[in-house]
Amino acid sequence: MEEYEQIYNALEAEVMELSYSITFSEEQKHVYSPKIADLVLRSASLLESALKYQYKDKKDTQERLKYDDDRLIEELGLEKKFTYVHWKLFQFQKKSFYSFKRNEERVNKMFSNVSKSGNNQFSWNNAYQSLRHEFIKSIPYYGTLYYLFEILAALHLVLDAPSRIFCDPTQNDDGSWYAARYLGNGSWVSYAIEIEE
């Protein structure tokens, strides 16, 4: 999995560099561009490959499941996992990501139901499939900062890789949550966070 982590770290670095050109604020989350769409597509492609690799490795099988199959998600223990954005430059209201809960309708060919709440598709998979099959047409809908972070969060959960953007929150005995942020030079700081469901 080291190769996957290396690529993930490179993608994260590109996203962090992008924050020099675009403010990652709530008002900007629907900003789109070919560059963002390219990052979405590359991240999703890595996600698909990592999911398949981990499933085959864990089950020691050649069974061919689709990367978004519920059995695969369940076998890898992803359906209840979530991650949190601790990166200070990320100012979206949504900071908790439950990437493996189906949260959107499957997008139709007319794109008339983009981002509609539902329970038959993962938001990151709508973005991936749309950009893969109709790249130019899909950019205004799925080549956005919002979908970039939806996919990066899923990728972080699957790889469980060290991240400068995401962390895995910990729950205290009293039910409160905290996150840890890496400060460099081997030091970390913990702080209380609010988890949205």
Contacts in CASP RR format, 6 or more apart in sequence:
PFRMAT RR
TARGET T0000
AUTHOR 0000-0000-0000
METHOD contacts of the structure
MODEL  1
MEEYEQIYNALEAEVMELSYSITFSEEQKHVYSPKIADLVLRSASLLESA
LKYQYKDKKDTQERLKYDDDRLIEELGLEKKFTYVHWKLFQFQKKSFYSF
KRNEERVNKMFSNVSKSGNNQFSWNNAYQSLRHEFIKSIPYYGTLYYLFE
ILAALHLVLDAPSRIFCDPTQNDDGSWYAARYLGNGSWVSYAIEIEE
1 50 0 8 1.000
1 53 0 8 1.000
1 54 0 8 1.000
1 159 0 8 1.000
4 46 0 8 1.000
4 49 0 8 1.000
4 50 0 8 1.000
4 53 0 8 1.000
4 159 0 8 1.000
4 161 0 8 1.000
5 159 0 8 1.000
5 161 0 8 1.000
5 162 0 8 1.000
7 46 0 8 1.000
8 46 0 8 1.000
8 155 0 8 1.000
8 156 0 8 1.000
8 159 0 8 1.000
8 161 0 8 1.000
8 163 0 8 1.000
9 161 0 8 1.000
11 39 0 8 1.000
11 42 0 8 1.000
11 43 0 8 1.000
11 46 0 8 1.000
11 152 0 8 1.000
11 155 0 8 1.000
12 152 0 8 1.000
12 163 0 8 1.000
12 164 0 8 1.000
12 165 0 8 1.000
14 39 0 8 1.000
15 39 0 8 1.000
15 148 0 8 1.000
15 152 0 8 1.000
15 165 0 8 1.000
16 87 0 8 1.000
16 89 0 8 1.000
16 164 0 8 1.000
16 165 0 8 1.000
18 35 0 8 1.000
18 36 0 8 1.000
18 39 0 8 1.000
19 89 0 8 1.000
22 28 0 8 1.000
22 31 0 8 1.000
22 145 0 8 1.000
23 91 0 8 1.000
24 89 0 8 1.000
24 90 0 8 1.000
24 91 0 8 1.000
24 92 0 8 1.000
24 145 0 8 1.000
25 91 0 8 1.000
25 92 0 8 1.000
26 91 0 8 1.000
26 92 0 8 1.000
26 93 0 8 1.000
28 145 0 8 1.000
29 92 0 8 1.000
29 144 0 8 1.000
29 145 0 8 1.000
29 146 0 8 1.000
30 144 0 8 1.000
30 145 0 8 1.000
30 146 0 8 1.000
31 144 0 8 1.000
31 145 0 8 1.000
32 139 0 8 1.000
32 140 0 8 1.000
32 141 0 8 1.000
32 142 0 8 1.000
32 143 0 8 1.000
32 144 0 8 1.000
32 145 0 8 1.000
33 139 0 8 1.000
33 143 0 8 1.000
34 139 0 8 1.000
36 143 0 8 1.000
36 144 0 8 1.000
36 145 0 8 1.000
36 148 0 8 1.000
37 131 0 8 1.000
37 135 0 8 1.000
37 138 0 8 1.000
37 139 0 8 1.000
37 142 0 8 1.000
37 143 0 8 1.000
39 148 0 8 1.000
40 127 0 8 1.000
40 128 0 8 1.000
40 131 0 8 1.000
40 142 0 8 1.000
40 143 0 8 1.000
40 147 0 8 1.000
40 148 0 8 1.000
40 151 0 8 1.000
41 128 0 8 1.000
41 131 0 8 1.000
41 132 0 8 1.000
41 135 0 8 1.000
43 148 0 8 1.000
43 151 0 8 1.000
43 152 0 8 1.000
43 155 0 8 1.000
44 124 0 8 1.000
44 125 0 8 1.000
44 127 0 8 1.000
44 128 0 8 1.000
44 131 0 8 1.000
44 132 0 8 1.000
44 151 0 8 1.000
45 128 0 8 1.000
46 155 0 8 1.000
47 67 0 8 1.000
47 124 0 8 1.000
47 128 0 8 1.000
47 151 0 8 1.000
47 154 0 8 1.000
47 155 0 8 1.000
47 158 0 8 1.000
48 67 0 8 1.000
48 128 0 8 1.000
50 155 0 8 1.000
50 158 0 8 1.000
50 159 0 8 1.000
51 67 0 8 1.000
51 68 0 8 1.000
51 72 0 8 1.000
51 76 0 8 1.000
51 158 0 8 1.000
52 65 0 8 1.000
52 67 0 8 1.000
52 72 0 8 1.000
54 76 0 8 1.000
54 158 0 8 1.000
55 65 0 8 1.000
55 72 0 8 1.000
55 75 0 8 1.000
55 76 0 8 1.000
56 62 0 8 1.000
56 63 0 8 1.000
58 75 0 8 1.000
58 76 0 8 1.000
59 75 0 8 1.000
65 71 0 8 1.000
65 72 0 8 1.000
66 72 0 8 1.000
68 122 0 8 1.000
68 125 0 8 1.000
70 79 0 8 1.000
73 79 0 8 1.000
73 100 0 8 1.000
76 158 0 8 1.000
78 99 0 8 1.000
78 100 0 8 1.000
78 157 0 8 1.000
78 158 0 8 1.000
79 100 0 8 1.000
79 101 0 8 1.000
81 98 0 8 1.000
81 99 0 8 1.000
81 100 0 8 1.000
81 157 0 8 1.000
82 96 0 8 1.000
82 97 0 8 1.000
82 98 0 8 1.000
82 99 0 8 1.000
82 157 0 8 1.000
82 169 0 8 1.000
82 195 0 8 1.000
83 96 0 8 1.000
83 97 0 8 1.000
83 99 0 8 1.000
83 153 0 8 1.000
83 156 0 8 1.000
83 157 0 8 1.000
83 166 0 8 1.000
83 167 0 8 1.000
83 168 0 8 1.000
83 169 0 8 1.000
84 95 0 8 1.000
84 96 0 8 1.000
84 97 0 8 1.000
84 166 0 8 1.000
84 167 0 8 1.000
84 168 0 8 1.000
84 169 0 8 1.000
84 179 0 8 1.000
84 193 0 8 1.000
84 195 0 8 1.000
85 92 0 8 1.000
85 95 0 8 1.000
85 97 0 8 1.000
85 149 0 8 1.000
85 153 0 8 1.000
85 165 0 8 1.000
85 166 0 8 1.000
86 165 0 8 1.000
86 166 0 8 1.000
86 167 0 8 1.000
86 179 0 8 1.000
86 180 0 8 1.000
86 181 0 8 1.000
86 193 0 8 1.000
87 164 0 8 1.000
87 165 0 8 1.000
87 166 0 8 1.000
90 149 0 8 1.000
90 165 0 8 1.000
92 145 0 8 1.000
92 146 0 8 1.000
92 149 0 8 1.000
94 196 0 8 1.000
95 193 0 8 1.000
95 196 0 8 1.000
96 169 0 8 1.000
96 195 0 8 1.000
96 196 0 8 1.000
96 197 0 8 1.000
97 149 0 8 1.000
97 150 0 8 1.000
97 153 0 8 1.000
97 154 0 8 1.000
97 157 0 8 1.000
97 166 0 8 1.000
98 197 0 8 1.000
99 122 0 8 1.000
99 124 0 8 1.000
99 150 0 8 1.000
99 153 0 8 1.000
99 154 0 8 1.000
99 157 0 8 1.000
100 122 0 8 1.000
100 154 0 8 1.000
100 157 0 8 1.000
101 122 0 8 1.000
102 118 0 8 1.000
102 119 0 8 1.000
102 120 0 8 1.000
102 121 0 8 1.000
102 122 0 8 1.000
103 117 0 8 1.000
103 118 0 8 1.000
103 119 0 8 1.000
103 121 0 8 1.000
103 122 0 8 1.000
103 123 0 8 1.000
104 115 0 8 1.000
104 116 0 8 1.000
104 117 0 8 1.000
104 118 0 8 1.000
104 120 0 8 1.000
104 121 0 8 1.000
104 122 0 8 1.000
104 123 0 8 1.000
104 126 0 8 1.000
105 113 0 8 1.000
105 116 0 8 1.000
105 117 0 8 1.000
105 118 0 8 1.000
105 120 0 8 1.000
105 121 0 8 1.000
106 120 0 8 1.000
106 121 0 8 1.000
106 126 0 8 1.000
107 113 0 8 1.000
107 114 0 8 1.000
107 121 0 8 1.000
107 126 0 8 1.000
107 129 0 8 1.000
107 130 0 8 1.000
107 141 0 8 1.000
111 130 0 8 1.000
111 137 0 8 1.000
111 138 0 8 1.000
111 141 0 8 1.000
114 126 0 8 1.000
114 141 0 8 1.000
114 142 0 8 1.000
115 123 0 8 1.000
115 141 0 8 1.000
122 154 0 8 1.000
123 147 0 8 1.000
123 150 0 8 1.000
124 147 0 8 1.000
124 150 0 8 1.000
124 151 0 8 1.000
124 153 0 8 1.000
124 154 0 8 1.000
126 142 0 8 1.000
127 138 0 8 1.000
127 142 0 8 1.000
127 143 0 8 1.000
127 147 0 8 1.000
127 150 0 8 1.000
127 151 0 8 1.000
128 151 0 8 1.000
130 138 0 8 1.000
130 141 0 8 1.000
130 142 0 8 1.000
131 138 0 8 1.000
131 139 0 8 1.000
131 142 0 8 1.000
131 143 0 8 1.000
152 165 0 8 1.000
152 166 0 8 1.000
153 166 0 8 1.000
156 163 0 8 1.000
156 165 0 8 1.000
156 166 0 8 1.000
160 168 0 8 1.000
162 182 0 8 1.000
164 182 0 8 1.000
167 179 0 8 1.000
167 180 0 8 1.000
167 181 0 8 1.000
169 177 0 8 1.000
169 178 0 8 1.000
169 179 0 8 1.000
169 193 0 8 1.000
169 195 0 8 1.000
170 177 0 8 1.000
170 178 0 8 1.000
170 179 0 8 1.000
170 180 0 8 1.000
171 177 0 8 1.000
172 178 0 8 1.000
176 192 0 8 1.000
177 192 0 8 1.000
177 193 0 8 1.000
177 194 0 8 1.000
177 195 0 8 1.000
178 190 0 8 1.000
178 191 0 8 1.000
178 192 0 8 1.000
178 193 0 8 1.000
179 190 0 8 1.000
179 191 0 8 1.000
179 193 0 8 1.000
180 188 0 8 1.000
180 189 0 8 1.000
180 190 0 8 1.000
181 188 0 8 1.000
181 189 0 8 1.000
181 191 0 8 1.000
182 188 0 8 1.000
183 189 0 8 1.000
END
